[in-house]
């Protein structure tokens, strides 16, 4: 097995250090490279190579497999066949013919910069302080004032082969320089060793930070506007949870989106200041920023204490205007070769006093869009502190947003999973059927909110599913109206809303009629009948606000139609749930909300209900050992098979996965065939 090349090991270590600090670069932004020699497996001789972060990778988590490996001599030979800036995109395809060895990541557009600049190690980064100088109206003069002749200025040019040639020429003409500020974009630094390159990158970034802090004016965003200050935290987050599903529905006009809410201090401070409307309208500048955040955000122009109905109405007006303006932007710059317009909805919505809502094809994309806009706020603050913020012009933004290379990159993305962009809330998700259902929905692409009385159990499942970009856990007693509402607020803040609710929380107490107490009766009806009613009501409220339809699934039981022995309270409450399915299907159909049920037989293995005493009680009723109860249930079915949690989860997915779009009010038996429970 081959070991890691020393230059690669140094490159990865440097990348991890630089990429782990958001002051240095944003997520998946920038790239780093190293040059060296290795043995040619064919000739046995030395071959000059370059290792560079591939397209789409993240410096902070970069692995060797995320590097593109190229023959340096072949890459530099491309200069001789370069057809000029008008055809520079053709050079990207040529990078593939410079590849060395098997596999490796796809080379990024910045590969030419790393290959053509004569330095053994190169970093290209997007630090907020560096971009602040890069986007200042007098950025070139400020760069000289800040760094002297140690850092050169490169006028804005779209990333590509010509930019690589430009930087190579500037380095050759300025041997004393350790790097450059790229107008409108970021920084590039170099060194003959990995350590020297790291030091130079950090020197540029920290020097720029000090320069902005020492030379900048104290209130670059202007004075606070009375009435636009942040609301108190609890009030702010409640209002955010009310607005999130409305905004998510608007942002999903062209295609479904996942949402994210961010009320970081720098966001709230920016939105409270006088200059935020002007600056937001200018949009972001660094290509990595506006590719994630779109050309500009939608900004609400009302005070945060305005009535909710007024805010919602105004957001709808502003959204319609945003879509009109975006289409006009597309039509101003598109030509016959431009990709089709990808969607006219905003990726960022700014609400003064409340915070920022961001949207994307999945939770990570939505979250990262918010992070990028926070970077943009920091950039605007720095530029305005020492000059005037002057991002690249709109035509250049369009050239990158609708770049054929960017379109090709998007086309290489894997097809979305069936439940991608859907948010599911599952009650009783910490164990048994709920856990299996949450796992299946997550596997199929959904973001999942795991609601359970046992918060530790729900958190363990959330961790298994990959953490907060995939799943979040909330403690919920489903009998408590406020706790149920709070669970849905948590879903709105985490993912923008809810599309799919599984009413699974339950328990059971098996007793004959004469031994069943009022407390037994009330507890089971409170958890299952009342609990599913409360969850369905909150689900309907949120889905209607989104305006995009949805699914509600009840995990009922064969006992909703089968009269089992010594089971009056459980059977009655399951029948209640079963009829809720029919009632809500009839009521909510006009909103595109489908309501269905799943009727399992007793699910013994992995069940919290059975482990909590129900199994022992039912085993006693049937006169079998508790450990044989699952086998006993199987033998009384037509298929002679035991029902497991994953079988119930599969039925839930069948109902919500996209094939049964015209089915509502249905109960699906998952009981291996219990004739007495056949639906009539």
N, C-alpha and C positions, 0 to 999 in steps of 0.2 A: 504493500500500500504506500503510495507516495505521500510524503509529508508536505506541510504547507511551506511554500517558498518564504524565505525571511522577509523579503520586501512586501509580500502579501500579508504576512503576520503584522508587520509594522503598519501597513495601510489600514487593516481592520481595526487595530488598537486605536489609531488616530481617529478614524471615522467614528468609532463608538464614543470616544471622549467628546469630540466636537458635536456629534449628532444628538447626544443625550442632554445638551443644554439648550433650551429654546432661545437663549440670547444669541446663539451662534447660527442656528438655521432652523427652519420649520420642518414639520414632519414630511418625510419623503422629498424634501427640497434639497437642492444642491447635489454635488457629487465630489468624489475624491479619486485620485489615481496614483499609481506608482509605476516606474519603469525599471526594468532590469533585464538580466539575461537568464535563460534556462536552456536545458538540453533539448535539442530537436529530436523527437523520438524516431525520426526516419534516418537522418544523417548522423546522429550522435554528436553533432557539433553544437556550438552555442548559437542561440537565436535571440535577437532583441525583442522584448515583449513589453506590452503595457497592460496593466490591470486597472480597470475603471468601473466604478459603480454603474450597474446596468439601469435601464429604463424602469422607472417606477419604484425602485428600491428606496429604503430608508437608511440614512447613515447610522443612526443610533442603534439599529438592529441588524446591520449588514453582515452577511455571512459570505464565505468564499464562493458559494454557488450563486450569489447575487452579483458577482463580478463578470463583466465582459473581458475576455482575454484576446488581445489582438497582436499581430505581428507589427512591430513598430516600423520596420523598414517598408512594409507594404502600405501601411497607413500614410506615411509621409510621402510615398511615391504618388499618392493621389493628387498632390499639388500639381504635378505635371499634366494631369488630365482634367483638372478643375475647369468646368465650362463657364464660370463666372457667376456673379451673385444672382442673376435672374434664374439660374438653373441649379442653385446650390442644394436644393432638396434632393436632387438625384444622387448626391454623395452619400446620403444615409444608406441607401441600398448597397453602395460599394463597401460600406463597413463590414458587411457580412463576408465579403471576399478577403477580408484581412484577418478573419478569425483564426485562432490557434487552438488546436485540440478539440475535444468533444464537449458538447454542452456549452455551458456559459450563458449568462444573461444576454438579453438583446441590448446592443449598444444604444445609448441615448443620443439625443441631438447634440449634446455637449462633448461628444467623443473627440471631435476635431480640435476643440480648445485644448484638451488634455494632451493630445498626440502631437500637435504642431508647436506648442510652446516648449522651448528648450529648457526643461527643468525635470529633474528626476521625480519629484513629488509635487502635486498640484491639488489645491482645494478650491472648489467653487461653492460659495455659501450665500445664504440669504439672511444675514443678520439684520435685525430691525435698525440698528444704528447705521450700518453701512447703506441700507436702502434709503434711510432718511437723507443722507448726503446725496445719494444717487438721484433722488427725486426732488431735491431742492432746486428752485429756479436758477440759482447761481451755484450749482453743485460743483462745477469745475474749479471755481475760485475757492470755494470752501474746502475742497479736497486738498488744494495746494496749501491753504492756510493751516489745515489740520495736520498734514503729513509732510509738508515740504516736498522734496523730490523723491521721497522713499516710496510713495504710492502715486501711480499715474492715473490719469482720467481717460476713460474710453467712452466716446459718445454712444448714445443708444443705437444698438443694432440688434435685430432679432437673432436669437441663438441659432447657430449653424456654422457652416464651414468658413464663411467669410469672417465671422467674429473670431474664430480661431486664428485665422491669418492676421487679423488686426492686432490681437493681443500678442501674438508671437513677434510681430514687427515692433510693437511698443516695448516689449521686454528687451529685444535686441538693441533698441535705440536708447534704453535707459538701464544700463547694467547695474546701477545702484538701487533700482527699485525692487521691492519685495512683493509687490502685487499691484492690483489695479482696482479702482472703483468703476463698475460698469453702469453707465448712465441709465437711470430708470429701472435698474435690475438688481444688482447685488455686488459681491466682491469676488475676486480671484487672487489667491496667494500661492507662492511656490517656495521651494527649497531643494537643496541637493540631497538632504536626508529627510526622512519622515519627521524627525524631531524638529529640524529647522523649519519645515513647512508648517507644522503645528504651531510653533512659536510665532511665525509670521502671521498666520491667520488670526491668532488670538491677539497679537499686537495691533493689527488693523482694527479688529472689533472693539477692543477695550479702549484704544485711543479715540475712536469715533464716539464711544459712549461718554468718555470724559469730556471731550470737546463739546458735545451737545449739552451736557449737564452744566458745564462751566460758562459756556457762551450763550446758552439759550435763555429766552425770556421766561418769566415764571408762569404765565397763563397762556400758553400757545393756542388753546381752543377758545379763548375769550372768557368773559364773565359768565357766571351761572345765571341761567334764565329763571326768574321766579316762577314757581309752579312746576318746573320740570325736574326738580330734585327727585332722587329715588324714593319710592314708597318704602315704609318699614318692611323688613324681610318677609314676615308672614303674610302681610297684605299683598306684597309684590308677587310672591310665589303663587298665591291663590289666583290673582288676576292672570298671571302667566298661564296657569293651568286652564283657566277659562278660555284664554285666547289661543292656546296651542292647537286644539283640534280645528278651530275655525281657520287658522293660518295654514295648517297642514292641508286642509281641504282645498284652499285656494292655490297653494303651491303645487298641488297634485292635479291641476286642471289639465295639463298635457300628459303627465305620466305620474304614477303613484310615487310618493316620497316618504322617507322616514324623517322625523323632525328631531331637533335637539334644542334645549334651552340653555342660555348662558347669561348669568347676571354678574359676571366678574366685575370687580371695582373699576377697572379701566373702561369697561363698556358703559357702565352707569355714569361715570364721570364725563366721558365723551358726550353722551346723549343729553347731559344736563347743561352743556355749554352752548354759547351763542353761535359758534361757528360750525356746529356739527351738520346742519343742512347743506351748507356750501361745500364742506369737505366730502361728505358722503356722496354728493352729486358728482364729484370729480372721479370717483371710483378708485380702485386700487391700481398699482403700477407693475409690480413684479409679476412676470408671467405666471409663476406658481400661484400667486395670490388670486388673480382674476380668473384663472381657469377653474378655481375652486369656488369663487364667490360671485361669479358673473361680472358683467361690466360695471354694475353699481347695485347697491341695495335698495330695497323699498323702505322708506322712512315714514313712520306715522307722525303727523303734525298736530296731535292733540295732547293735552295735559294727561298725566297718568291717572288723575282722579276723575276723569270724565266718565259718564255713565256707560255701562258695558254695551248697551244697544247702540249708543252713538259711536263708540269705538269700532264695533263690528261693522256698522254701516259705512264708516269712513274707510276702514281697511278694504272693504269690497270695492269702493270707488277707486282707491289708490291702486288696488291690484288691477282693475280694468285699465287704468291709465298706464300702469307699468307695462302690461302686455302690449298695449298699443305702441308705446315708446320703444319697446324692445324690437318689435317687428319693424318699426321705422328704422332703427339702428341697423338691423340685418339688411334691409332693403337698400340702405344708403351705400353699403360697402360690398354686398354680394355681387358676384359675377356668374357667368355661365358655368364656371368650374367649381364654384363654392359648394361645400356640402349643404344638404338641406338644413333648415333651421331646426335646432335640437329641442326647442321648447322655450316659451316666452315667460315662464313663471320665475319669480325671484328665488335665489338661493339663500339670500340673507334678508331678514326683516328686522328693522330696528324700531323699538318701541320705547320712547323716553320714559324714564322712571321705572321701567319694568325690566328691560334687557334686550337680548338678541335671540332671535329664532333662526336656526339654520336648517337646511334641507338637503337631502342627498339620496342616492339609491340604496344606501344602507346606513346603519347607525354610525359606523366609523366615518363614512364620507360626510355625513351631516355634522358630526363632532369636529372633524378636521377642518371643515369649512369655517366653523366658528373660530377655531384656533387661528386660521389664516386671517380672518378679519380682525382678530385681536392684534395680530402682527401688523396689519395695515393701520390700525389705530395708533400703534406705537410709532410706526413710520411717519404718519401724518403729524404726530406730536413733535417728533424730532425735527422734521423739515420746517414746520411752522415756527418752532422755537428759534431757529437761526436764519430763516429765510421765508419763502412761500412754497407751499406744497405744489409741485407741478409734475404730475404723473405723465407717462407717455400718452400720446393722443389716441383718440377713439379709433381712428383708422388702423393704427398699429395693434391695438387690442383685438380688433376684429381679425386682422391677419393671423394672429396667434390662436384666438378662440376657434376660428374656422379654418385652421391650417390643415391641409391634406394629411400631413404627418400625424397631427393630433387625431384626426378622424380614423386613420389607420390604427393608431394605438387603441382607440375605443373599440374598433372592430375586433381586435384581438382578445378582448375581455371575454371570459367564459359566459355562457348563457345563464341567466338568472335561474335560481331554484323556484319551484312552484309557489312558495309562500314568501318570496323576496318582497320587501316593502310592506309586509303585513305585520301588525303588532297584535300579539295574543296575550290575554290575561287568563291565567288558569288558577282557579281556587283549589285549595287542598293539594298544592303542587309539590309539597315536600316529600311525599312518599306515594307508593302504590300507583293507582291509575293516574293520578294527577302528575306524578313525576314522569311516568312513561309517556304521557301525553305531551308534557312540556318538552321532553327530549325529542319526541318525534316531530313536533312542530318546529323546534329549533333546527333539527337536521334538515328539514325541508325549506329552511331559509327565513323563518319568522323571527322577529325579536319577541322575547317572552318576558312577561311580568309574572313572577312566581309568588302567589298570595297564599299564605298559610299561617295558622295560629302558631306553628313552630317555626320561628324565624331562623333559627340555626339550621334546621333541616332545609328550608327554602334557600338559604344562602349556600349551603353545600351543593345543592343542585345547580344554582346559578354559576358557581365556580366551575362545576363540571362542564357547563355549557359555554364557557369561555369568558365569563365576566361581563362588565357593564355594556360593552358594545353589542352583546348578544342577549343577555338576560340580567334582570335585576330582581331582587327579593324584597318583599314587603310583608310585615306582620299584619294579619287581618283576622279579626273575629267577624265572620260573615253575618252574625246576628246583630252587629252594631252598625247602625246606619252611617254614622260619621266615619268609622273606620273603612267601610266599603267605599265611601266617597273619596277618602284620602288615598286609597289604593289606586283609584282611577286618576286622581290628580298626579300621583307618582308616575303613572304610565304616561300621562301627557307631558310631564317635564322630562322624562327619560327619552321618549321616542316620538312625541308629538300627538299621541292619541291612542285609540284602540280600534282594531278592526274585527277582532275575533275573541270571543269570551267563552270559556268552558266552565260551566257550573258543575264542579266536581266535589267540593267540600261536603263531607258527610260523616255520619257515625251511625251506629245501630245498637239497639238494646233489645234482645230477644226474650220476650216474656209472654205467658198466656194472658188473655184479657183480664182475668180477675187479679192478676199480680201486677199489671201495668199501672203505674202511678201517674198522676197528673204531671209530675215533674218529668217522668219518662216521655210522656206524650209531648209536652211543651218543648223539651230539649230537642227532640228529633225534628219537630215541625219548625222550631226556630232556626236550626242550622240549615236544614235542607229546603223547606218550603219558603220560609221568610228569607233565608240567606240567598237563595237563587233569585227570588223576586228582587231583592235589593241590588244584587249584582247586575241583573238584566235591566233594571231601571236606569242605573248609572251608565251601563253600556249603551242603551238606546239613546240616552241624552247626548253622549259623546259622539256616537255614530251619526246622529242627525245633525249635530253641529258640524261635523266633517263634510257631510253631504256626499259620501262615497260608498254608502251601503255598509254591509258587514255580515258577520255570522255570530249567532249565539247557539251554543250546543249544551244541552243538559245531559249529564250522566245520570240517567234514572236507574232503572233496574227491571229485570223480568218480573219482580214483585209488584211493579206498578199495574200489571195485568193478571198476575198469578197469585192465587190465594194460598200462600204458604202458612204452615202451622206456627202458632205462638208468635205472631209477628204483626200485630194489628197496628201499632204505632208507626213502625218502619214502612209497612206496605201502604198505609194511608198517606204518609207524607210523600212517598214515591209516586203515588197516583196523583197527588197534588202537583208535583213537578211535571209529570207527564201531560197534565192538562194545561199547565202554563205554556208548554211548547205549542200547543194548538192555539191557545188564546193569543199569544204573542206573535205567532206566525201570521195570524189573521190581521192583527193590528199594525204590525211593523212592515208588512210587505210593501206598502206604498213608499217607504223610504229605502227600498232595496235591501232591507235587513232580513236575512233568512234565519229561521229558528227551527232547529231539529234536535232530536234526542238519540241517545244510544242506550239500549237496554241490555246490560251484561247479566250473566249468571254470576253466582258467587265467585269473586276473584280472591283466592286465598293467598297465593304466593306473593310476597312483597306488599301486602295490604296492611296499612296501619289500623284499619277498622277490625280486621280479623285478629291481628296481633294484640289489639287492645281489649280482648274479652269476647268479642262477637263470635270468633271462631270456636271458643270453648263452649259458648252457649248453644250454637247451632249443632256442634258435634253431639252435645248432650241430647238435644231434641231428636236427632236422627240415630242416636245410639251407636256412634262410631268414635274411635279415637281421634283426637283433634288433629294429629299429624296425618291422618288418612282422609281428612275432610275434602281436600281437593280432588283426590281420586274418587271419593264417593260421589261428589257432584258430577264428575266426568262420566261415571257409569250410568247415571240416570238420563244422559242426553242421547240424542239420536246418533251423534258422531263419535261418542265415547271419548271426547277430548276435553282436557282441562282448559279453562279460560284463564289467560294470563293478562297482566296489565298492558303489555304491548299489543295484544289483540284488540283491546278497547281503543288504544291510541290509534291503531290503524283505521278503525271505523271513523274516528273523529277526523282523521286526515282525508278519508274518502269523501266525507261530507263537505270539507272546506277547501280541498286541494285544487279545485278548478274544473272538475269534470261534471259536478252535479249543480251547475249554476241555476237550474230551474227547479230545484227541489227545496221545499220548505214544508214544515208541519209533519215531517216524517220521523218515525222511530225505527232505528236499525237494531235488530236483535243481535247480540254477540253472546250467545249462550250455548253454542254447539248443538242447538236443537232441543229445546224443551217444548214439547208439543202443547202442554197446558198453557204456555205463555205465547202461543202463536197469536199474532194480531188479527183482529176480526173487524 
